[in-house]
Amino acid sequence: MSSMKIAGIIISIILVIWAGASLAYMWGDDIISFTNYIKLTITLAILAVVVGVIALIFSEYFKEKKYKDEKFLD
């Protein structure tokens, strides 16, 4: 499985967690406070960006390595 597919799965899980927290904040009676909701939102956004950037780095690294192995690059 490629790094981008794994990153897509992880980011999808993060999105589902955020959607659940948003629903809990909107419809729940004091299930999650506003400050904790903002903290969770910022944390999940940072985590999603980090996962995406790491996946992109790995993808490019292995793509370049593959090209070098196949003699497309010097």
C-alpha positions as a Markdown table, in Angstrom:
| # | Residue | x | y | z |
|---|---|---|---|---|
| 1 | Met | 0.0 | 0.0 | 0.0 |
| 2 | Ser | 1.4 | 3.4 | -1.0 |
| 3 | Ser | 2.1 | 6.1 | 1.5 |
| 4 | Met | -0.5 | 8.4 | 0.0 |
| 5 | Lys | -3.2 | 5.7 | 0.4 |
| 6 | Ile | -2.2 | 5.3 | 4.1 |
| 7 | Ala | -2.2 | 9.0 | 4.5 |
| 8 | Gly | -5.7 | 9.2 | 2.9 |
| 9 | Ile | -7.0 | 6.6 | 5.3 |
| 10 | Ile | -5.5 | 8.4 | 8.4 |
| 11 | Ile | -6.8 | 11.8 | 7.3 |
| 12 | Ser | -10.2 | 10.3 | 6.7 |
| 13 | Ile | -10.2 | 8.9 | 10.3 |
| 14 | Ile | -9.2 | 12.3 | 11.6 |
| 15 | Leu | -12.0 | 13.9 | 9.6 |
| 16 | Val | -14.5 | 11.4 | 11.1 |
| 17 | Ile | -13.3 | 12.2 | 14.6 |
| 18 | Trp | -13.6 | 15.9 | 14.0 |
| 19 | Ala | -17.1 | 15.5 | 12.6 |
| 20 | Gly | -18.1 | 13.5 | 15.7 |
| 21 | Ala | -16.7 | 16.2 | 18.0 |
| 22 | Ser | -18.5 | 18.9 | 16.0 |
| 23 | Leu | -21.8 | 17.0 | 16.3 |
| 24 | Ala | -21.2 | 16.4 | 20.0 |
| 25 | Tyr | -20.5 | 20.1 | 20.5 |
| 26 | Met | -23.5 | 21.3 | 18.5 |
| 27 | Trp | -26.1 | 18.9 | 19.8 |
| 28 | Gly | -24.8 | 17.7 | 23.1 |
| 29 | Asp | -25.5 | 19.4 | 26.4 |
| 30 | Asp | -22.1 | 20.2 | 27.8 |
| 31 | Ile | -20.5 | 17.0 | 26.3 |
| 32 | Ile | -17.5 | 19.1 | 25.1 |
| 33 | Ser | -16.7 | 22.7 | 26.1 |
| 34 | Phe | -16.0 | 25.4 | 23.6 |
| 35 | Thr | -12.3 | 25.6 | 24.6 |
| 36 | Asn | -11.8 | 21.9 | 24.3 |
| 37 | Tyr | -13.6 | 21.9 | 20.9 |
| 38 | Ile | -11.3 | 24.6 | 19.6 |
| 39 | Lys | -8.2 | 22.8 | 21.0 |
| 40 | Leu | -9.4 | 19.5 | 19.4 |
| 41 | Thr | -10.1 | 21.2 | 16.1 |
| 42 | Ile | -6.7 | 22.9 | 15.9 |
| 43 | Thr | -4.9 | 19.7 | 17.0 |
| 44 | Leu | -6.6 | 17.6 | 14.4 |
| 45 | Ala | -6.0 | 20.2 | 11.7 |
| 46 | Ile | -2.2 | 20.2 | 12.5 |
| 47 | Leu | -2.2 | 16.4 | 12.7 |
| 48 | Ala | -3.8 | 16.2 | 9.3 |
| 49 | Val | -1.3 | 18.6 | 7.7 |
| 50 | Val | 1.6 | 16.8 | 9.2 |
| 51 | Val | 0.4 | 13.4 | 8.0 |
| 52 | Gly | -0.2 | 14.8 | 4.5 |
| 53 | Val | 3.3 | 16.4 | 4.3 |
| 54 | Ile | 5.0 | 13.3 | 5.6 |
| 55 | Ala | 3.2 | 11.2 | 3.1 |
| 56 | Leu | 4.1 | 13.6 | 0.3 |
| 57 | Ile | 7.8 | 13.5 | 1.3 |
| 58 | Phe | 7.8 | 9.7 | 1.4 |
| 59 | Ser | 6.0 | 9.5 | -1.9 |
| 60 | Glu | 8.4 | 11.8 | -3.7 |
| 61 | Tyr | 11.4 | 10.0 | -2.1 |
| 62 | Phe | 10.3 | 6.6 | -3.2 |
| 63 | Lys | 9.3 | 7.8 | -6.7 |
| 64 | Glu | 12.8 | 9.4 | -7.2 |
| 65 | Lys | 14.4 | 6.2 | -5.9 |
| 66 | Lys | 12.3 | 4.1 | -8.3 |
| 67 | Tyr | 13.4 | 6.4 | -11.2 |
| 68 | Lys | 17.0 | 6.1 | -10.2 |
| 69 | Asp | 16.8 | 2.3 | -10.0 |
| 70 | Glu | 15.2 | 2.2 | -13.5 |
| 71 | Lys | 18.0 | 4.5 | -14.8 |
| 72 | Phe | 15.7 | 7.4 | -15.7 |
| 73 | Leu | 17.7 | 9.7 | -13.4 |
| 74 | Asp | 21.4 | 10.0 | -12.9 |
